[in-house]
C-alpha cells in the first residue's frame, strides 16, 4: 500500500471494505484505488491559448454475483465512506458464498514503462518551450505553412487493485501525447493535416529524432494534399500500409473478439472458435506487454498480469479477450484484458495493442503485384457494427496503384466492407510490422481507454472504395 498509505489506506482497512462488499454472499469483489494527475498545454497563433492541470483521487468497489455487477465509488477515502460504497455495491448480491478473511500483501507484476523523467517533475515552463519549438519547426519546414497549432498532454496514474484472495497489485502508469496541426496555402488552395505521437513514458520520450519526425510529418502530409486527387470509386484491390492501418483490425475485428460481445451472442465470431476465419499465415494478436506502447499495461484493472493473447493463429480463431466475468463463463483463464476508464467505471474486456504478425513478403513485392488499386498510408477513424462486422473507415492519406507502382496521391477516401470478409480476402502479408505511435483512444460503453495498433503491409483482394465514379 506504499503510495496510497499517504491517504490512510492500509491492509486492515482494505480487509474491512472487502468484508462489507462480500457481506451478502457475492461470488467476487475488488477495490480499485486510483490517484491520477494530468496537464495539457496548447499553442496557436504564437500564443499559449490553453493550459490546464487536473488531479483525481478515489476508489471504486465492484461486487460480482454470476454475470451481475454492483458498483459504487467514492472520492472520500475514509473508512466510513468506503464501507458505505461497498455496502451499496453489495446490494446486487443474493448468494450464500462465504469468504474467509485472508492477509493482503502488495506486489507489482511488471515494469514495462519506467519513466526516466516523470511528468510530476516537469515544469510548466518546460512544456511551453516544447510546444513553441514544435511550432517554429513546422513554420521553418515549408514557406506555404500558414498556421500551426501544437499541444502537449501528459499524465500519471497510480492504481492499486485489492482482491479477496489477498492480492494487492500496484502500478504506476505514465502517458504523454504530442500534437502538431498544420494549415498551408498554395495559391488559392488551403489544406490542413496533423501528426501526433504518444507513449507510456516521461519527458525522455521527446528525443530530437522523434520531435523532428513529428513536425516534418505534419507539414509533409499537409503539403502533399495540394497534389492529391479524389480516388476512383468501386470495388478494387487495396493495400493497407504498415502502421496505422491497424485501426481496421481494431475496429472491424478486435471489438468482435472481446468476450462480452460473444458471451451475449452479439458478435459474428461468437460460435467460430476453432474454425478458419482467415487464410493461412494470418495471425492477429492483442498484446499488453510491448515496452512503452500506449496500449501496454503491467496489470489489468482486475489485478491480472497483462499478456500476449493470440486471437487468430494462421487463420484459425483461437479465442477471445477476457475479463474475470467472461473467463468464468467460458471456463478459461483471464487474458489480462479487464480495463476501465477510471475508478468511476466498471471493468470491461478491452483491447490493448492489437496487430497482425508479419508475413514473408516485402512491401515492394506486394505493391508490384497490384495492377490497379489504392494504397492506404494513414487512417483517421472508422465505424463498425459489432454484430454484423460491417465497417466504414476514412483514409487520411493514400496513393493510387497503377501498373504495380504508387502514382498519384489521393484524399477523401472511404473504405467500406465487412470484417470477416476482409480477413478472408487477405492475399499477401508483409514483413514490415510497425506498431503505430499515434495517440489512439478506444471508446466502448461510454468509456475511453488508451490503445495501440499496428500492421505490416497487407494486400486485400477486394474492398469497396468510396471516391469519385469514373
N, C-alpha and C positions, 0 to 999 in steps of 0.2 A: 504493500500500500504506500510505497515510499513517496511518490509525487502527491497523492491525494491525502496523505497524513496531515498536510498543512491545512486541510479543510475539515479535519476532525474525523476522517474515515479510517477505521481500523478493522481488524478481522472480527472482533467481537460485535461491533455494530453491524457489519455485513451479515453475520450469522442471525442476528435478531431480525433484520429486514427480510432475509430469505425465509425464516421461520414463519413470518407473517404472510409472505407470499404463498407459502405452501400449506397454510393452516387449514384450508378447506379441501385438501386431498388432491391437489394438482399433480399432473404427471411430471412437470418440469417447470423451472423458473430460472430467471437470470437477472442480474443487476448490471446496468451499463452506465458507468460513470464517464463523463466527458468534460474536459476543460480545454477550450479552444480559443484561439485569437486569430484575427485576420487584419491585413492592412492593404489598402489599394491606393494607387496614385495614378492620375491620368492627366495627360497634357494635350492641348490643342491650340493652334494659333500662337505657339510660343508661350502659352500660359498654362500653368497648372490649374485646371478647372475643376478638379475633384480630388479629394484626399479624405480617407476615412479609416477608422480603426474600430474593431468590434471584438469584444471579449464575451465568452459564454461559458456557463458552468451549470451542470445539473446531472440528474440520474434518471434513467428510465427503468421501470420494473415490469418485466414480462412474466406472465403466468400462462402455462400451456396445459390444456386438457384435450387430448386427442388432436383434432385439427383446429380446435378453437383457441383463440388467443385473447387474454385480458391484458390491457396495457395501460399504464399510468406513468406520469413523470412529474418531477418537481425540480425547481431551481433552488430550493432551500434544502441544503444538505444537513439538516438537523435530524436527530433521532425521531422526533415526533412526525415531521413532515414525510420522511422516507417510509416509516412504518404505515402511515396513513395511505400513501401511494400504493404500497404493497397490498394493503387490505382492499383497496378499490380494485386493483388488478385481479385479486383473488376472487372477486365476485363471480368470475366466469367459472370457477371450479365447482364441480359437484361430484368429485370422485372420493375414493376411500384409501388412496395410497398413503403410506406412512414414510416419512423421510427422517432417518436418524441424523442428528447433528454430526457434522464432520469438521475437522480442523481445516482452516483456509490458509493457503500459502501462495504468495505471489511468484509468478515466473514470467519470463519473456521468451517467446518462441523462436525469434529470428531477428536479424538486424540487416535488412536489405536496403535501407536508405538513410544511413547515418549522415546527418548534416554537418559538414565541417565548419560552416559559419551559420548557425541557427538564425532564423529571422528575428527572434526576440532580441538579438544583439546588433541588429542593423538599424541605423538611424534613419529618420525620415529624410534628412538631407542627402544621404547616400542614394535613396530611392529616387529623389527628384533629379539628382545628377544623372542617373541612369536613363530616365525617360527623355531628358534633354539631349543626351548623347545619341540616343536612337533617332530622335527627330533630325538632328544635324546630319547623321549618316545618310538618312533617306533623302534629304534635300540635296546632298552632295552627289548622290548616285546618278541623277539624271536631271538635266535642266527643265524637263517637262513636268517635273513634280510641282504641283500647285498647293497641296495641303497635306499635312502629316498629322496623324493622331497616334499617340503612343500611350500605353498603360502597363503598369506592373501590379500584379496582385500576388500576395503571398499569405501563407497561413501556417499555423502549427496546431496540432491536436494531441492531447494526452487522453488515452482511453484506458479504462480498466473494466474487464468483464469478470464477474464473480458468479460461479455456478454452484449448485447444491452438492456436487461431488468434491468440492474443496478447491477447484481451480480458481485462481485469481490471475488473469492474464493481462499484462500491461503492454501498451505500445505507445511510442511517440511517433507521430506522423507529420512530417513537413510537406509543404507543397508550394509551388510557385508557377506562375504563368505570365509570359510577356506577350504583348500585342503591338503590332505596327500596322496601321491602316493608311494607305496612300491613295490620294487622288491626283491624277495627272491630266494635262491638257495638251492636245496636239491639234493645232488649227482650231476648229470649232468643236471638236470632239473631246469629251471628258470620259474618263474611265476610272474606276476605283477597284481596289483589291486589298487583301490583307494577308498577313502571315502571323503565326503565333507559335510559341514553344512552351512546353510545360514539362515538369518533372517533380517527383518527390525528392526534393533536395533543398539545400540552403543557398546562400548567396554565391557559393562557388560554382553553381550551375552556369552562370553567365560568363563563360570564358570569351576571350576575344574572338575565337573562331566561331563560336555559336552566335554571338551577337552580330557579327558581320554577316553570317548566313541569314539570320532573321531579317535584317534590314534589306539586304540585297534581294532576297526572295520577294518581299513585299513590293519593292519597286519593279523588279523584273516581271512579276506576274501582272502588275498593273499595265505597264507599257506594252506588254505582249498583246493585250486586248485591242490595241489600235489596229493590229493586223488580223485579228480574229474575225471569222465569219460564222454565220449560223450553220449548224450541222444539218445534213440531209436527214429526212425522216424516213422511218420504216424499219423493218427487221433486218439486222445485219450482224456481222461478226464484231465483237467488242473485245478489246484488250484492256484489262484492268492493270494500271500501273502499280508498281510496288509502293507500299506505304499506306496512304490514306484511303485506298480502295478497300481497306479492311472495314470501312463503315458498312459496306454491303454485307459482309459476313456478320457483323454485329447486329444489324437491324433485320436482315431478311432470314438469317439462320440462327444467330445466337439467342435472340429472345425466345424463339420457338423451342430451344433446348433448355430453358430454365424450368426447373422441375415443377413449380407450382402451376404453370400453364398446362403441363402434361398430366399432373395429378387431377386437375379439374376437367381434363378432356378437351381443352381449348385448342391446344397446339396440333398442327397437322402431323407432327412427329410422335404423337402420344403412343401409338401402337407399333412403332417401327424399330425399336431397339433390336439389334442383331440382324437387321436387313440392310441391303445395299441401297444407299441413297446418293452415291456419287461414284465416279469412275475410280478404278484402281489408281493409287498414287495421290489421292486427295485426302489429306489428314488435317482436321480442324481441331484446334486446341484453345482452351481458355486457361490462362496461366497467371497465378498470383505471385510468382516468385522471381520475375525479371528484375534485376537490380535497378532501382531508381525510377522505374517506369511509373507513369501517372496512375495506372490501374493496379499497381502492385500493393499488396498488404502483407504484413508479417503474420497477422492473425485476423480472422474474420470477426464480425461483431457479435459472435456467439462464443468466442474464445477458442475456436478451432484453427489449427495451423493452415495457412494457405498452401496450395499445391498446384502442380501442373496437371490439369484434367484433360484427358484426350476424349473428345466428343465424337469425332468421326475418324476412324482409322482405316486408311487405304480404302475409303469409300463406304465402310460399314459403320452404322450408327452404334456407338458403344454405350452411351448413357447420357445423363442429364447433369445439370448443375444443381447441387442440393444444399439446402439449409437443414437444420435439425429436424424440422417437421416433415419435410418431404423425404428425407433419408429414412426416418422411421416408417413412413408409409410404404416405401419401396423395399425396405429391409436391407439397405446398403449403408455404407459409412458416409457422413457428410463430406463434401468436397472443399470445405473452407470457403463457401460462396455465400454465406449468410451476411448480408450487408444492410445498413440503414444510413439515412442521411445524417441523423443526429440522435441525441438521447430522447428527442421528442417523437421518434418514429419507430415503428415495428420493423422487425427483420424480414427481408425477402431474399429469395435466391437471386443473385445478380452476377453479371459478368465482371471480369477484372481486366485482363488483357487478352483479347480474342484475335487469333491469327491463324493462317494456314501455313503448315510446314513447307519448306522449299522443295522443289522438284528437280528434274535433271536438265531443264532447258535454259539456255542463255536467253536473256530478254531480246537480244537482236535476232535470234533464231525465231522467236515467237512472232515478232513484228514482220519478219520477212515471209512468214507463212501465210499472211493475210493479203489477199488481192484488193479487197475493198472493205473498209470498216472504219471504226474510230478507236482512238487510244485515249483512255481516261487518265489524266495525270493527277488531278486533285478533285476531291469531293467536298461538298459543303454540308449537306444534310439530306435526310430522307424520311420517308414514312412507310410503315409496314402494318399489315393486318395479320396479327399473330395466328388467328385460326386458319386462314387460307394460305398465308405466306406471301400474299401479293404485296409488291412494293413499288415505290417511285423514288428515285434519287436525282438530285441536282448535281451535275458535273460542273465544277467551277472553272476548270481548265482542261483542255484536251487538244487532240490533233486528228485530222483525217489520216487514214492509212490508204495509200493508193499504190498499187504495184509493189507491195512489201516494204514501203518506205513511209516515214512520217512526213507529211507535206504541210498543208495549211493549218494554222491554229484555229480552233473552234471555241465557241462560247454559248451560253444559254442552252445547255443540253440536258435533257431529262432521260433517264433510263427507266423503263417500265417493264416489270416482269414478275416472276414468281420464284421465291427462294429455292424450293426443291427442284424446280425446272432448271434454274441456273446451275445448281450443283451437278445435275445430271448432264448439263451441256458443256462442262469444262473439258477442253481438249488438250491443253498444254499447261504445265505449271513450271514457273521459272525457278532459277537457283539463287535469286536475289532477294530473299525475305528481308523486309525492312519494317521495323516497329515504328510507326509514326510518332513523332514527339509533340504532336498538337495537343491542345488543351481540351480534349474530348470529355463531354459530360453526358451521362445516360439518365434519361428520365423514365420512371415507372411508378404507377400508382401514386403520383404526386410527390415522389421522392427523387432527388438528384444525387448521383454519386460520380466521382471521377473514374474514368476508364481509359484504357489504351487499346489500340488495334493495329493490325499490320497485315501485309500481304506480300508475297512475291508477285512478279508479273504473271498474269493468268489470262489465257485465251478462252473466251466463251463463244461457242459456235454461233449462237444467235440470241439477240436481245432486241426488244423494241426500243427504238431511239426516237424521242420526241424532238423534232427540229423543224426544218422547212421542207415542205413537199416539193419534190423535183419534177 
